[in-house]
Amino acid sequence: MAAHPPTKLFLEKPGRRSFLLSFASFGLTAKIPKADKRSEPVYRFLTPACEVSMSVQYFASSRSKSLRFRDDLTNRNFCLSQSGGEDAACVERFVGSMAIAHYNFHSRLHSGTPLNLRERVLTIDHDSRISPRAPFERVLSIERALVSDIQAFGYNPDNVEQARRNAELLEVWYLVRQDLYLNDQATAFLIVHWKHTLNFISLLDVIPGAGTELIRD
């Protein structure tokens, strides 16, 4: 979800500094408290080019000294900035909720697995006390048939006034639509709806796009 448009990180005046981040990496693991046990089951989809599996890790009511992560393929540690950039102006303190969606691709053609996953994100509804976020797009590179997408919604607890305001606004929410495309396809193969609150990020719905079929076990 981002070379991010001006979606700000933290809740300053309600809605002015909320944030949505994503980052692509093989075997991505958050260096924050353990994932919530309410993780979603694995979803499997069949597209004309490949089979896709999707699973989600949830980190509810997270507190972290920084947005730091580890790439399990390379054992490399890195951190994220408020714009989603890597290892520059990293977020040093974070209170809120996070979710990491993992996508695994299995090719059905001799051409191999897709090279990238493109996402288009739109706020479709929001709490009246906060402002909508501008739509944005981002391309995530697929490495070794895997890609991970981070979403986060929170604030900086070092800002006393901001922390007080956000403690009063724990019930604020966003409803987000995420359209996912493979390579340069014109139509989305998957449409995902999320609800973001400071306590929890929820996966509301996963809708197969044109030419995509849900695999039922």
C-alpha positions as CSV (number, residue, x, y, z in Angstrom):
1,M,0.0,0.0,0.0
2,A,2.3,2.7,-0.8
3,A,5.6,5.2,-2.6
4,H,3.1,6.6,-0.3
5,P,0.8,9.4,-1.0
6,P,0.2,11.8,1.8
7,T,-1.4,9.3,4.2
8,K,0.1,10.5,7.5
9,L,1.1,8.2,10.3
10,F,-0.5,9.2,13.6
11,L,-3.8,10.5,14.8
12,E,-3.1,14.2,15.6
13,K,-6.4,15.9,15.0
14,P,-8.7,13.0,14.5
15,G,-8.0,11.5,11.0
16,R,-5.2,13.9,10.0
17,R,-2.4,11.6,11.0
18,S,-3.8,8.1,10.8
19,F,-1.7,5.7,8.8
20,L,-1.7,2.7,6.5
21,L,1.6,1.0,5.8
22,S,2.6,-2.0,3.7
23,F,5.9,-3.6,2.8
24,A,6.8,-6.6,0.6
25,S,9.3,-9.2,1.8
26,F,9.8,-13.0,1.8
27,G,8.9,-14.6,5.2
28,L,8.2,-11.3,6.9
29,T,8.0,-11.4,10.7
30,A,7.1,-8.5,13.0
31,K,9.4,-8.0,15.9
32,I,6.5,-7.1,18.1
33,P,4.3,-9.1,20.6
34,K,3.1,-12.5,19.3
35,A,0.3,-12.6,16.7
36,D,-3.2,-12.7,18.1
37,K,-4.6,-16.3,18.2
38,R,-7.6,-15.2,16.1
39,S,-5.6,-15.6,12.9
40,E,-7.8,-16.2,9.8
41,P,-7.8,-19.6,8.1
42,V,-5.9,-19.9,4.8
43,Y,-7.9,-18.8,1.7
44,R,-7.0,-20.4,-1.6
45,F,-7.9,-19.0,-5.1
46,L,-7.4,-20.2,-8.6
47,T,-6.6,-17.7,-11.3
48,P,-5.9,-18.4,-15.0
49,A,-2.1,-18.0,-14.3
50,C,-1.6,-19.4,-10.8
51,E,-3.0,-20.6,-7.6
52,V,-2.9,-18.2,-4.7
53,S,-3.1,-18.8,-1.0
54,M,-3.7,-16.0,1.5
55,S,-3.3,-16.0,5.3
56,V,-3.3,-13.2,7.9
57,Q,-1.4,-12.6,11.1
58,Y,-3.0,-10.2,13.6
59,F,-1.3,-8.0,16.2
60,A,-4.0,-6.5,18.3
61,S,-3.4,-3.6,20.7
62,S,0.2,-3.6,19.8
63,R,2.9,-1.6,21.6
64,S,6.3,-1.4,20.0
65,K,9.5,0.6,20.4
66,S,9.7,0.9,16.6
67,L,8.2,-0.6,13.5
68,R,11.0,-3.2,13.1
69,F,10.7,-6.4,11.1
70,R,12.8,-9.4,10.0
71,D,13.1,-11.0,6.6
72,D,13.3,-14.7,7.4
73,L,14.9,-15.5,4.1
74,T,18.0,-13.3,4.6
75,N,17.8,-12.9,8.4
76,R,18.0,-9.2,7.7
77,N,16.3,-6.7,10.2
78,F,14.8,-3.5,9.0
79,C,12.4,-0.8,10.1
80,L,9.7,1.4,8.4
81,S,9.1,5.1,8.3
82,Q,5.7,6.7,8.4
83,S,5.6,6.8,4.6
84,G,6.4,3.0,4.4
85,G,10.0,3.6,3.4
86,E,12.7,1.2,4.7
87,D,15.4,2.1,7.2
88,A,15.0,5.9,7.0
89,A,13.3,8.1,9.6
90,C,11.9,5.0,11.2
91,V,8.9,5.1,13.5
92,E,10.4,4.9,17.0
93,R,7.3,4.4,19.1
94,F,3.9,2.8,18.1
95,V,0.7,2.0,19.8
96,G,-2.2,0.6,17.7
97,S,-3.1,-2.5,15.7
98,M,-1.3,-4.3,12.9
99,A,-2.0,-7.1,10.4
100,I,0.3,-8.9,8.0
101,A,-1.3,-10.6,5.0
102,H,0.9,-13.4,3.4
103,Y,0.4,-14.4,-0.2
104,N,1.9,-17.6,-1.7
105,F,1.8,-18.2,-5.5
106,H,1.9,-21.5,-7.4
107,S,2.3,-21.2,-11.1
108,R,-0.1,-23.0,-13.5
109,L,1.9,-22.0,-16.6
110,H,5.4,-22.5,-18.0
111,S,5.9,-18.7,-17.7
112,G,6.4,-19.0,-13.9
113,T,4.8,-17.2,-11.0
114,P,3.8,-13.5,-11.2
115,L,6.6,-10.9,-10.8
116,N,4.6,-8.4,-8.7
117,L,1.4,-7.8,-6.9
118,R,-0.2,-4.4,-7.5
119,E,-2.6,-2.9,-5.0
120,R,-5.1,-0.1,-5.1
121,V,-6.5,1.1,-1.8
122,L,-9.6,3.2,-1.2
123,T,-11.3,4.3,2.0
124,I,-15.0,3.4,1.5
125,D,-16.3,4.6,4.8
126,H,-15.0,6.0,8.1
127,D,-15.9,7.3,11.5
128,S,-17.4,10.8,11.4
129,R,-14.7,12.1,13.8
130,I,-11.9,11.4,11.3
131,S,-11.1,12.3,7.7
132,P,-10.9,9.9,4.8
133,R,-7.5,8.9,3.5
134,A,-6.6,9.6,-0.1
135,P,-6.7,6.6,-2.5
136,F,-3.3,5.2,-3.4
137,E,-1.5,2.5,-5.3
138,R,1.7,0.5,-4.8
139,V,3.5,-2.4,-6.5
140,L,4.9,-5.1,-4.3
141,S,7.6,-7.4,-5.7
142,I,7.1,-11.1,-5.4
143,E,10.2,-12.9,-4.1
144,R,10.4,-16.7,-4.4
145,A,6.6,-16.9,-5.0
146,L,5.9,-15.1,-1.7
147,V,4.9,-11.5,-0.7
148,S,3.7,-10.0,2.5
149,D,1.7,-6.9,3.1
150,I,1.8,-4.9,6.4
151,Q,-1.1,-2.8,7.5
152,A,-0.9,-0.6,10.7
153,F,-3.1,1.9,12.4
154,G,-1.9,3.8,15.5
155,Y,-0.2,6.7,17.1
156,N,2.9,7.9,18.9
157,P,2.5,7.5,22.8
158,D,5.4,10.0,23.4
159,N,3.1,12.8,22.4
160,V,1.1,13.2,25.6
161,E,-1.7,15.3,24.1
162,Q,-2.0,13.0,21.1
163,A,-2.0,9.9,23.3
164,R,-4.8,11.4,25.5
165,R,-6.9,12.2,22.4
166,N,-6.4,8.8,21.0
167,A,-7.3,7.1,24.3
168,E,-10.6,8.9,24.0
169,L,-11.0,7.8,20.3
170,L,-10.4,4.1,20.6
171,E,-13.6,3.4,18.8
172,V,-12.7,5.4,15.6
173,W,-12.6,3.2,12.5
174,Y,-11.9,3.0,8.8
175,L,-13.4,0.7,6.2
176,V,-10.9,0.0,3.5
177,R,-11.2,-1.6,0.1
178,Q,-8.0,-3.2,-1.4
179,D,-8.0,-4.2,-5.0
180,L,-5.2,-6.7,-5.9
181,Y,-3.7,-7.1,-9.4
182,L,-1.1,-9.6,-10.8
183,N,1.6,-8.0,-13.0
184,D,0.0,-5.5,-15.4
185,Q,-3.5,-7.0,-15.4
186,A,-6.2,-4.4,-15.9
187,T,-8.8,-6.1,-13.6
188,A,-8.3,-7.2,-10.0
189,F,-8.0,-10.9,-9.3
190,L,-9.0,-10.3,-5.6
191,I,-10.9,-7.6,-3.7
192,V,-10.3,-7.4,0.1
193,H,-12.3,-5.4,2.6
194,W,-10.6,-4.4,5.9
195,K,-11.8,-2.6,9.1
196,H,-9.1,-0.6,10.9
197,T,-9.5,0.4,14.6
198,L,-6.8,1.2,17.2
199,N,-7.5,-2.1,18.9
200,F,-7.7,-4.5,16.0
201,I,-7.5,-4.7,12.2
202,S,-10.2,-7.1,10.9
203,L,-10.5,-8.9,7.6
204,L,-14.2,-8.4,6.6
205,D,-14.5,-10.0,3.2
206,V,-12.4,-11.6,0.4
207,I,-14.1,-11.4,-3.0
208,P,-12.7,-13.3,-6.0
209,G,-12.3,-11.0,-9.1
210,A,-13.1,-11.7,-12.7
211,G,-11.6,-15.1,-13.7
212,T,-10.7,-16.0,-10.1
213,E,-12.3,-19.0,-8.3
214,L,-12.4,-19.6,-4.6
215,I,-11.0,-23.1,-3.8
216,R,-13.2,-24.8,-1.2
217,D,-11.7,-27.6,0.8
